[in-house]
Amino acid sequence: MIKAADRYKYIQVMTASPGRLVQMMFDAAVRGCARAKTSLDQGDVLGARKHLLLVQDIVVELRSALNLESGNIAEALWGLYDYAYQRLVHASVSGDEKALGEAQMVLSGLRDAWKEMLEGRGEDG
């Protein structure tokens, strides 16, 4: 049986514009970082790793969607995604909250910039 919340989320994803889907990915990544930090604060290293692996998967998806032939912005985003990914891997392996914070800061900044861009285009951000 499908829960109402799961059905709602499914409908949101299936009806979202491509720009909104990217926004949802950024939101999930930042939320995952926050959950990983909470888990680390509580001494739940395995829980933190679970959240960090999810965020790493999101970053890989964002990075794989880039068209590097499109120019400097795509290349800059690749570098930011790569940096965030490396910090997430380090945080996952070592439990380093500083590395996690650095990745979260990058992802939060990208999320906020993406949201602002969508709002400028008249899309829900």
C-alpha positions in Angstrom: 0.0 0.0 0.0 1.3 3.4 -1.0 1.4 6.0 1.8 -0.2 9.4 1.0 3.1 11.2 1.6 4.9 8.9 -0.9 2.1 9.3 -3.5 2.3 13.1 -3.1 6.1 13.0 -3.5 5.7 10.8 -6.6 3.2 13.2 -8.2 5.5 16.2 -7.4 8.4 14.5 -9.1 6.4 13.3 -12.1 4.9 16.7 -12.8 8.0 18.9 -12.1 9.8 20.8 -14.7 13.5 19.9 -15.3 14.6 23.0 -13.4 12.4 22.1 -10.5 13.7 18.5 -10.5 17.3 19.9 -10.1 16.0 22.1 -7.2 14.5 19.0 -5.6 17.9 17.2 -5.9 19.7 20.2 -4.3 17.1 20.3 -1.5 17.5 16.5 -0.9 21.3 16.9 -0.8 21.3 19.7 1.7 18.8 17.8 3.8 20.9 14.7 3.7 24.0 16.7 4.8 22.0 18.0 7.8 20.8 14.5 8.7 24.4 13.2 8.4 25.6 15.9 10.8 22.8 15.0 13.3 23.8 11.4 13.1 27.5 12.2 13.6 26.5 14.4 16.6 24.6 11.5 18.1 27.6 9.1 17.5 25.7 7.2 14.8 28.4 6.7 12.3 26.5 4.2 10.3 23.5 6.4 10.1 25.7 9.3 8.9 27.3 7.1 6.2 23.8 6.1 5.0 22.9 9.8 4.5 26.3 10.7 3.1 26.1 7.9 0.5 22.7 9.2 -0.6 24.1 12.8 -1.0 27.1 11.4 -2.9 24.7 9.7 -5.3 22.8 13.0 -5.8 26.0 14.8 -6.5 27.1 12.2 -9.1 23.7 12.6 -10.8 24.0 16.3 -10.9 27.5 16.1 -12.2 26.6 13.5 -14.9 23.8 15.8 -16.2 26.4 18.5 -17.1 27.2 19.1 -20.7 30.9 20.1 -20.5 30.9 21.2 -24.1 28.5 24.1 -23.2 31.2 26.2 -21.7 32.7 27.7 -18.6 29.7 27.5 -16.3 29.4 23.7 -16.8 33.1 23.4 -16.1 32.9 25.5 -13.0 29.9 23.4 -11.8 31.9 20.2 -12.4 34.6 21.6 -10.2 32.2 22.5 -7.4 30.4 19.1 -7.7 33.8 17.3 -7.6 35.0 19.2 -4.6 31.7 18.6 -2.7 31.9 14.9 -3.7 35.5 14.5 -2.4 34.6 16.2 0.9 31.5 13.9 1.3 33.6 10.8 0.7 36.2 12.1 3.2 33.4 12.8 5.7 31.9 9.3 5.1 35.2 7.5 5.6 36.5 9.6 8.5 33.5 11.1 10.2 35.0 14.5 9.7 32.3 17.1 10.4 34.5 19.9 8.9 34.6 18.1 5.6 30.8 17.5 5.8 30.3 21.2 6.6 32.4 22.2 3.6 30.3 20.0 1.2 27.1 21.3 2.7 28.2 24.9 2.3 28.9 24.3 -1.4 25.6 22.4 -2.0 23.6 25.1 -0.1 25.1 27.8 -2.1 24.3 26.0 -5.4 20.8 25.3 -4.2 20.2 28.9 -3.3 21.6 30.2 -6.6 19.5 27.6 -8.5 16.4 28.7 -6.6 17.1 32.3 -7.4 17.6 31.5 -11.1 14.3 29.6 -11.2 12.4 32.5 -9.5 14.0 34.9 -12.0 12.6 32.8 -14.8 9.1 32.7 -13.2 9.3 29.1 -12.0 8.6 27.9 -8.5 11.9 27.6 -6.6 
